[in-house]
Amino acid sequence: MRTIIAAIPLGLAIFGLALSVPATAHDRFHILHTFLDEGDGGTSNAPVIMDRKGNVYGTALQGGANNDGVIFKITPKGELSTLYSFAGGNDGDKPEAGLVMDASGNFYGTTNLGGPSDQGTAFKLAPDGTETVLHAFTGGSDGGYPQASLILDKAGNLYGTTVSGGRGCSDGCGTIFRIAPDGSFTTLYAFTGGNDGWFIMSGLLADEKGNLYGTAQVGGAHGFGAVFRLSRTGALKVLYAFQGGYDGAYSQAGLIRDASGNLYGTTRGGGGGSACGDEGCGTIFKLAPDGTETVLYAFKGGSDGGEPYGGVTADSVGNLYGTTITGGDVGFGVVFELRSGGTLKSLHIFQGASDGAWPEAGVALDGSGNVYGTAYAEGPDGWGTVFKIRP
């Protein structure tokens, strides 16, 4: 395997930001687009990316000619255009993941359904709007139902995960795969459903040596999920197995990594927080290179939010940003900032009809400290929103 860059889409984790404290939430939160679930899409549960001109790109599960989902672009002026409308069938259906873009302006992503086996696809969208299916999943050894974004290395190889297929479990426990520039597909690892975990909803993170990192939502030594590393030689090591208590449970988001090799992520359960039920309201955690896990914050399910489905994004001074799908005034979720000192601040609390609800994905930062993301549902037209929070 060639050396992989830590391929995070533009704007997903930009370092070097100095963020100021905003005056009021009203001054800071802005809806870039409210979905209509007609031509423009709806119910987006994927993160957005940005180019150097300030255009925002993402996917939506609904909308398009056949209501099979779309790829969209929003200009800095707020103008939305549909770059591609999925037709279902062989070209793919229901894109649940975000996009990654190469230097030539091609987009790459996955659909959760579609393809001849209806097990999902990996695709490329050229700047002229031509979509190419790079791989159609079968649910066998290659995996099935991908839900996470892809990453891209310098040589043009794509890496991703699937929630099922492979081996073990009733429908397979999930896989890690690579698609080479020539289109050849390789299953790098098939999860067994044992200590290595299964049901892989997270995307991957790559280090400078070509190791791949991610999370398994369930399984592991205690049944509550795990953090893993896959080496260049294909050997998988469990770095941490969640125990389901204060340390967290059920991590379904990807990870970020700092210069010292510490990993940061979220769990949607654990951490206490009875407002979210017996499983807890979730955590933000740090995993040191020696395997020591530290809970940086345990959500309580109130104004701080609860059940983070998406991962975290960092700025240059160590502040972490993300979303929770529940919590807030009426249970519609929160956008948060966790300061490097451990203090959590709610940047926005969703109200539903006015601004959106249930943000499932993480957020992106631009070079000016603006925070971008999607809300899955509600909003003025009922099908979710794309939002921006000013610093």
C-alpha positions in Angstrom: 0.0 0.0 0.0 1.3 3.4 -0.9 1.7 6.1 1.8 -1.7 7.8 2.4 -2.2 11.4 3.3 -4.6 12.4 6.1 -7.2 13.0 3.5 -9.8 15.2 5.1 -12.1 17.1 2.6 -11.4 20.8 2.2 -12.9 22.7 5.0 -13.6 19.7 7.2 -10.7 20.3 9.6 -8.8 23.5 9.0 -6.2 24.6 11.5 -4.9 28.1 12.2 -8.1 29.7 13.3 -8.5 32.4 16.0 -12.2 32.4 16.9 -13.9 35.3 18.6 -16.9 35.0 21.0 -20.0 36.1 19.1 -22.5 38.6 20.4 -25.7 36.6 20.2 -26.9 33.3 18.7 -29.3 35.3 16.4 -26.4 37.2 15.0 -24.4 34.1 14.2 -26.7 31.4 12.8 -27.7 31.7 9.2 -29.6 29.3 7.0 -27.7 28.9 3.7 -30.5 26.7 2.2 -33.7 25.1 3.2 -34.6 22.0 1.3 -37.9 21.6 -0.6 -37.6 17.8 -1.3 -38.4 18.5 -4.9 -35.6 19.2 -7.4 -33.1 20.5 -4.8 -33.2 17.6 -2.3 -34.0 17.0 1.3 -33.1 15.2 4.6 -29.3 15.5 4.4 -27.4 13.6 7.1 -24.0 14.1 5.6 -21.2 16.7 6.3 -20.5 19.4 3.8 -17.1 20.4 2.2 -16.0 23.7 0.7 -13.7 24.8 -2.1 -11.3 27.7 -2.0 -13.9 30.0 -3.5 -16.3 29.5 -0.6 -18.7 27.2 -2.5 -20.3 24.5 -0.3 -21.0 21.0 -1.5 -22.9 18.1 -0.1 -25.5 15.3 -0.6 -29.1 14.8 0.3 -31.0 11.6 0.7 -34.2 12.8 -1.0 -35.0 14.9 -4.0 -34.0 14.8 -7.6 -35.9 13.5 -10.6 -36.7 10.1 -8.9 -36.4 11.2 -5.3 -33.3 9.0 -5.0 -31.0 11.8 -3.7 -28.8 14.6 -5.1 -25.4 16.2 -5.0 -25.7 19.9 -4.5 -23.6 23.1 -4.6 -24.3 26.3 -2.7 -22.5 29.5 -3.8 -21.3 32.2 -1.3 -24.4 34.1 -2.4 -26.7 31.3 -1.3 -27.6 30.1 -4.8 -28.2 26.3 -4.9 -27.7 24.1 -7.9 -28.1 20.4 -8.3 -24.9 18.9 -9.7 -26.3 15.4 -10.0 -29.6 13.7 -9.4 -29.4 10.0 -8.7 -31.8 7.8 -10.7 -31.8 4.8 -8.5 -30.9 1.4 -10.0 -27.4 1.0 -11.3 -26.2 4.6 -10.7 -26.9 4.5 -7.0 -29.6 5.6 -4.5 -29.7 7.4 -1.2 -26.3 9.0 -0.7 -25.8 9.1 3.1 -22.1 10.1 3.1 -20.4 13.4 2.3 -18.0 14.0 -0.6 -14.3 14.2 -1.1 -12.8 16.3 -4.0 -9.6 16.0 -5.9 -7.4 18.7 -7.4 -9.1 18.4 -10.7 -12.6 19.1 -9.2 -13.9 15.5 -9.4 -16.1 14.5 -6.5 -16.1 11.0 -4.9 -18.6 9.4 -2.6 -20.9 6.5 -1.8 -24.6 5.7 -2.0 -26.1 3.4 0.6 -28.4 1.7 -1.9 -28.5 1.1 -5.6 -26.3 -0.9 -8.0 -27.3 -4.3 -9.4 -27.4 -5.9 -6.0 -29.0 -2.8 -4.3 -26.1 -2.9 -1.8 -24.8 0.6 -2.6 -22.1 2.1 -4.9 -18.9 4.1 -4.9 -19.0 6.9 -7.5 -17.1 9.7 -9.2 -18.7 12.9 -10.4 -16.7 14.8 -13.0 -16.9 18.6 -13.2 -19.1 18.3 -16.4 -21.7 16.4 -14.4 -20.8 12.9 -15.7 -21.3 10.3 -13.0 -19.3 7.0 -13.1 -19.9 4.1 -10.8 -16.5 3.0 -9.6 -17.8 -0.1 -7.7 -21.3 -1.6 -7.1 -21.3 -3.5 -3.8 -22.7 -7.0 -3.8 -23.0 -7.7 0.0 -20.4 -10.5 -0.3 -16.7 -10.3 0.4 -16.6 -6.7 -0.9 -19.1 -5.4 1.6 -22.5 -3.7 1.4 -24.5 -0.6 2.3 -21.6 2.0 2.7 -22.6 4.9 4.9 -19.4 6.8 5.3 -17.4 9.3 3.3 -14.3 8.2 1.3 -10.8 9.4 1.7 -8.3 10.0 -1.1 -4.5 9.6 -1.2 -1.9 11.3 -3.3 -1.8 8.4 -5.7 -5.6 8.6 -6.3 -6.5 5.6 -4.3 -9.9 5.8 -2.5 -10.5 4.1 0.9 -13.8 3.5 2.7 -15.9 1.2 4.9 -19.2 -0.7 4.7 -21.6 -1.6 7.4 -22.3 -5.1 6.2 -20.9 -7.8 3.9 -17.5 -9.4 4.4 -17.7 -12.3 6.8 -19.3 -13.3 10.1 -22.6 -11.8 11.4 -25.9 -12.7 9.7 -25.3 -10.3 6.8 -21.5 -9.8 7.2 -19.9 -7.6 9.7 -18.5 -4.9 7.4 -15.4 -4.2 5.5 -12.6 -1.8 4.8 -11.9 -1.4 1.1 -9.6 0.3 -1.5 -10.4 1.4 -5.0 -7.3 2.1 -7.1 -7.2 4.7 -9.9 -7.5 1.9 -12.5 -10.8 0.8 -10.9 -9.5 -2.3 -9.2 -11.3 -3.1 -6.0 -9.6 -4.7 -2.9 -11.1 -5.7 0.4 -8.4 -4.7 2.9 -10.2 -6.2 5.9 -13.4 -8.0 6.7 -14.6 -7.6 10.3 -15.5 -10.8 12.2 -18.0 -9.4 14.8 -15.7 -10.4 17.7 -13.2 -8.3 19.5 -12.5 -6.3 16.3 -16.1 -5.1 16.2 -18.7 -4.8 13.5 -21.3 -2.5 11.8 -18.8 0.1 10.6 -20.5 3.4 10.0 -17.4 5.6 10.4 -15.2 6.9 7.7 -11.4 6.4 7.9 -8.5 8.6 8.9 -5.0 8.0 7.5 -1.7 8.8 9.1 1.6 9.6 7.4 2.7 6.0 7.5 -0.4 4.7 5.7 -2.2 3.3 8.7 -6.0 3.6 8.7 -8.0 4.5 11.8 -11.8 4.2 12.4 -14.5 3.0 14.8 -16.8 0.0 15.0 -20.2 0.9 16.4 -20.7 -2.4 18.2 -18.8 -5.5 19.1 -15.3 -5.3 20.7 -14.3 -7.0 23.9 -17.3 -5.6 25.8 -19.9 -5.3 23.0 -20.0 -1.5 23.0 -17.8 -0.8 20.0 -14.1 -0.2 19.4 -11.4 2.1 18.0 -9.2 0.3 15.5 -6.1 0.8 13.4 -5.4 -1.1 10.1 -1.7 -1.3 9.2 -0.4 -1.1 5.6 0.1 -4.9 5.8 -3.6 -5.5 6.6 -3.2 -6.2 10.3 -6.0 -4.8 12.4 -5.3 -3.8 16.0 -8.0 -2.7 18.5 -6.7 0.4 20.2 -9.6 0.7 22.6 -12.8 -1.3 23.4 -15.6 0.8 24.9 -17.0 -0.6 28.1 -20.4 1.1 27.9 -20.1 3.2 31.1 -18.7 6.6 31.6 -16.0 5.9 29.0 -18.6 5.8 26.2 -20.5 3.4 23.9 -21.4 3.0 20.3 -19.1 5.2 18.4 -20.3 5.6 14.8 -18.3 8.6 13.6 -14.8 9.0 12.2 -11.8 10.3 14.1 -9.3 13.1 13.9 -5.7 13.0 15.0 -3.3 15.7 16.3 0.4 16.1 15.8 1.2 14.0 18.8 -0.8 11.0 17.6 -3.8 11.5 19.9 -7.1 10.5 18.4 -10.4 12.3 19.1 -13.9 11.2 18.5 -17.4 10.8 19.9 -19.7 8.1 21.2 -23.5 8.4 20.9 -24.0 6.5 24.2 -22.3 6.1 27.6 -21.0 8.9 29.8 -24.1 9.0 32.0 -26.7 11.6 31.2 -30.0 9.9 32.2 -32.0 12.4 30.1 -31.2 10.2 27.0 -32.2 6.9 28.6 -30.3 4.1 30.2 -27.5 4.1 27.5 -26.4 7.6 28.4 -26.1 10.8 26.3 -22.7 10.2 24.8 -19.2 11.5 25.1 -16.3 13.3 23.4 -13.1 11.3 24.0 -9.4 11.4 23.5 -7.3 8.3 22.9 -3.6 8.6 23.5 -1.0 6.6 21.5 -0.5 4.3 24.5 -4.2 3.4 24.5 -5.3 5.6 27.4 -8.8 6.9 26.9 -9.9 10.2 28.4 -13.5 11.4 28.4 -13.2 15.1 27.5 -16.9 15.7 27.9 -19.9 13.7 28.9 -23.2 15.0 27.5 -26.1 15.5 29.9 -28.9 15.8 27.3 -29.9 19.4 28.2 -28.8 22.6 26.6 -25.4 21.0 26.0 -27.0 18.4 23.7 -27.0 14.6 23.7 -26.1 11.7 21.4 -23.5 12.9 19.0 -23.8 10.9 15.8 -21.1 12.9 13.9 -17.5 13.3 14.8 -15.5 16.4 15.9 -13.5 18.9 13.9 -10.6 20.8 15.5 -9.1 24.3 15.2 -5.4 25.2 15.7 -5.7 25.8 19.4 -7.4 22.5 20.2 -11.0 23.6 20.4 -13.4 20.8 19.1 -16.6 21.4 17.2 -19.5 19.1 16.4 -23.2 18.3 16.7 -25.6 16.3 18.8 -28.8 14.8 17.4 -30.8 15.4 20.6 -30.8 17.8 23.5 -31.4 21.6 23.5 -34.6 23.3 24.4 -37.0 21.0 22.5 -34.8 18.0 21.8 -33.8 18.9 18.3 -30.1 19.0 18.8 -27.1 21.3 19.3 -24.0 22.6 17.6 -21.2 22.7 20.2 -17.7 24.0 20.8 -15.6 22.2 23.4 -12.8 24.5 24.5 -9.3 23.1 25.0 -9.8 23.7 28.7 -12.8 21.4 28.8 -15.6 23.9 28.8 -18.5 23.1 26.4 -20.4 26.0 24.7 -23.6 25.5 22.7 -23.1 27.5 19.5 -26.7 26.9 18.4 -29.7 25.1 19.8 -32.1 23.9 17.1 -35.8 24.9 17.4 -37.3 22.9 14.5 -39.5 24.7 12.0 -37.4 27.9 12.0 -33.9 26.5 11.6 -33.9 22.6 11.3 -33.6 19.6 13.6 -31.5 16.6 14.3 -28.1 17.4 12.9 -26.6 13.9 12.3 -23.3 14.9 10.7 -20.3 16.7 12.0 -19.4 20.2 11.0 -16.8 22.0 8.7 -14.7 25.0 9.5 -13.5 27.6 6.9 -10.4 29.8 7.2 -12.4 32.6 8.8 -13.8 30.5 11.6 -17.3 30.0 10.2 -18.9 26.7 11.1 -21.0 24.8 8.4 -23.3 21.8 8.6 -26.6 20.2 7.9 -29.8 19.6 9.8 -31.6 16.4 8.8 -35.2 17.6 9.0 -37.6 20.4 9.9 -36.7 23.9 8.8 -39.0 26.4 7.1 -39.9 23.9 4.4 -39.7 20.7 6.5 -36.9 18.8 4.7 -33.9 20.1 6.6 -31.4 22.9 6.2 -27.8 23.7 5.4 -26.5 26.2 7.9 -23.6 28.5 8.7 -22.6 29.9 12.1 -20.4 33.0 12.1 -17.6 33.4 14.7 
